[in-house]
């Protein structure tokens, strides 16, 4: 959701188990590219939780949520040095598509 008078200021929160990491905020950008890398110690976790937020002066509003199952094909790619995954997002409030990340 874009702010009333401006474009959105998105950032992505990635959670594996109890570890949460966040990207930088992309100001006034409705189609951001992050190019950031995070490292997680994956042991028994079954999924990666992803949530995109719009950073506001008074807090952050959720723009969409998604999950990536941690299965052997993904683990194999991660062991090689990384993986690119297209994650569909759903709106938390309406359950509708909220784009991809």
C-alpha positions as CSV (number, residue, x, y, z in Angstrom):
1,X,0.0,0.0,0.0
2,X,1.5,3.3,-1.0
3,X,1.3,6.2,1.5
4,X,-1.4,8.8,1.0
5,X,0.9,11.3,-0.6
6,X,3.9,9.3,-1.7
7,X,5.1,6.0,-3.0
8,X,5.8,3.1,-0.7
9,X,9.0,2.8,1.3
10,X,9.4,-1.0,1.3
11,X,11.7,-3.3,3.2
12,X,11.7,-7.1,3.5
13,X,11.9,-9.0,6.7
14,X,13.2,-12.6,6.5
15,X,12.7,-15.0,9.4
16,X,14.2,-18.5,9.8
17,X,13.3,-20.1,13.1
18,X,13.7,-17.3,15.7
19,X,16.3,-15.3,13.7
20,X,14.9,-12.2,11.9
21,X,16.9,-10.2,9.3
22,X,15.8,-7.1,7.5
23,X,16.8,-5.4,4.2
24,X,17.4,-1.7,3.9
25,X,14.4,0.6,3.2
26,X,14.0,1.6,-0.4
27,X,12.5,5.1,-0.2
28,X,9.7,6.1,-2.7
29,X,10.1,2.8,-4.7
30,X,7.2,0.6,-5.8
31,X,9.5,-1.8,-7.6
32,X,12.6,-2.1,-5.4
33,X,15.7,-4.3,-6.0
34,X,17.6,-5.2,-2.9
35,X,20.5,-7.3,-3.9
36,X,21.2,-8.1,-0.3
37,X,22.4,-11.4,1.1
38,X,21.6,-13.0,4.4
39,X,23.1,-16.0,6.1
40,X,21.2,-18.3,8.4
41,X,22.1,-21.4,10.2
42,X,19.4,-23.8,9.1
43,X,19.0,-26.9,11.3
44,X,15.5,-28.3,11.7
45,X,13.5,-25.3,10.3
46,X,10.8,-26.2,7.8
47,X,10.2,-22.8,6.2
48,X,11.4,-19.3,5.6
49,X,8.9,-16.6,6.4
50,X,9.0,-13.4,4.3
51,X,7.1,-10.2,5.0
52,X,7.3,-6.9,3.1
53,X,6.6,-3.8,5.0
54,X,6.0,-0.1,4.1
55,X,8.2,2.0,6.4
56,X,6.3,5.0,7.8
57,X,7.2,7.7,10.2
58,X,4.9,6.2,12.8
59,X,5.6,2.5,12.2
60,X,5.6,-0.1,9.5
61,X,2.5,-1.5,7.7
62,X,2.5,-5.0,6.3
63,X,2.3,-5.1,2.5
64,X,2.3,-8.9,2.1
65,X,3.5,-12.2,3.5
66,X,4.9,-15.4,2.0
67,X,6.6,-18.6,2.9
68,X,9.3,-20.7,1.3
69,X,9.4,-24.4,2.3
70,X,12.8,-25.6,3.2
71,X,13.1,-28.8,1.2
72,X,16.1,-30.8,-0.1
73,X,16.2,-29.1,-3.6
74,X,16.4,-25.7,-2.0
75,X,19.0,-26.9,0.6
76,X,21.1,-28.2,-2.2
77,X,21.1,-24.8,-3.9
78,X,21.9,-23.0,-0.7
79,X,24.9,-25.3,0.0
80,X,26.2,-24.3,-3.5
81,X,26.2,-20.7,-2.4
82,X,22.7,-19.4,-2.7
83,X,19.3,-19.7,-4.4
84,X,17.0,-17.3,-6.1
85,X,13.3,-17.9,-5.3
86,X,10.2,-16.1,-6.5
87,X,7.9,-15.9,-3.6
88,X,4.2,-15.0,-4.1
89,X,2.9,-12.6,-1.4
90,X,-0.6,-12.5,0.2
91,X,-2.2,-9.5,1.9
92,X,-2.5,-10.2,5.6
93,X,-5.8,-8.3,5.8
94,X,-7.6,-9.5,2.7
95,X,-5.8,-12.7,1.8
96,X,-5.5,-11.5,-1.8
97,X,-2.4,-11.5,-4.0
98,X,0.1,-8.8,-3.0
99,X,2.7,-9.4,-5.7
100,X,6.0,-11.3,-5.6
101,X,9.3,-10.9,-4.0
